[in-house]
């Protein structure tokens, strides 16, 4: 056997510096600042230009600056803050019940065959009935007060939380359960350290749907006998044909949705730091 | 469902008697297997695919709930398994993976020590995806060692690693086993790996022990004549004729 051994020379100096920028070629590319705001800013620009040039008449859609005036007016003279807070309270309380219920049911039905046979069927059936179609029934049961409103929001947000958490939980690789068995941990620890974190991506996806659904529910239930809230403000404005106030209400609903969704997304980015995806 | 008599060992670390295992269609995988492993003994289990190596290991680990069979199994109270994949929980940092399921104060300190032993000091806060394949497998070794098992079951733990990393892992595993002295059952496809690491090599064929060889080499370097002789013997036992491979 013959072999010739060459020792490589160590690379020297800047002459060999590698200036290529290495980036995932098939990914979406690098993040840039304020990326999210590009689309909304364009919409605002089109709206402003349309209103300024008269292409959009004030009867159809109030100009942005009139919306700002209406906002100030509502804030000082019509308790806009109170309306916002009472809407916010409804949606937060309803969502809290919905999320807690959805997660609990997903765990029970995901981890036990008995739980699945008891809960999964009814939830799947309930899923095919739009929650908003149940509102008349809830009015008969709970009256037209806050209770009906919170139950509706809770139920409408429970379903996506359940479906996606359950799905995420069932998608956990069985080999982790095997590992947990060899390590000899109990069911409680298994749920805490394996099931819950494993189902977290699914839960957060469900959360994004749930937030949107909860706001949809809010808009609908506030049409019924509300004496406060953003929906109440919009209904009053409708009676007086005040499109500027209606737009104020819509902008507030939009902000609710955007802020909630952003909160969920940012939370997701933090708590899912262990994942490496195309998004990174 | 396997109906074994399972006891905690008081004598030798592992005693398997008359172990039978069968899957529904394939018939018997283990057909009356007997095996003893002494305390602190390193046993390598080789055999062709489908001869029941993993089935035996899973039976010892108590992981074969869906398999039919019976037999008598005696194992120590503390058993730990190293799988072919590192099986680190992706959502736990390395140190939390190592101490996963450990109770009591000082768990984190013991976990750090185990990580230092496998050469991963400083990587406690890393996520599993940030580690290379070899590092992940070292972390999974640390997770086993920190439990101070009396029996370590390893199912082709280096099968997915590249050849160079595998050599380093052999040295590491030998060093760790000499220090902690668990009884070891290592399932492998690699005859060299078996000779380098084990005190005894067992060849499994058709669900029973075909040969049981004590590795008594003064020099375990692969170039030693005795090494080559043992390798040729084991390959022959496995039905591989070295001449025919050329």
HADDOCK unambig.tbl for C-alpha pairs under 7 A between the chains (distance, minus, plus):
assign (segid A and resid 176 and name CA) (segid B and resid 87 and name CA) 6.89 0.50 0.50
assign (segid A and resid 182 and name CA) (segid B and resid 61 and name CA) 6.96 0.50 0.50
assign (segid A and resid 182 and name CA) (segid B and resid 80 and name CA) 6.62 0.50 0.50
assign (segid A and resid 182 and name CA) (segid B and resid 81 and name CA) 6.69 0.50 0.50
assign (segid A and resid 183 and name CA) (segid B and resid 101 and name CA) 6.66 0.50 0.50
assign (segid A and resid 185 and name CA) (segid B and resid 101 and name CA) 5.95 0.50 0.50
assign (segid A and resid 197 and name CA) (segid B and resid 91 and name CA) 6.64 0.50 0.50
assign (segid A and resid 274 and name CA) (segid B and resid 90 and name CA) 6.26 0.50 0.50
assign (segid A and resid 274 and name CA) (segid B and resid 91 and name CA) 5.34 0.50 0.50
assign (segid A and resid 274 and name CA) (segid B and resid 127 and name CA) 5.91 0.50 0.50
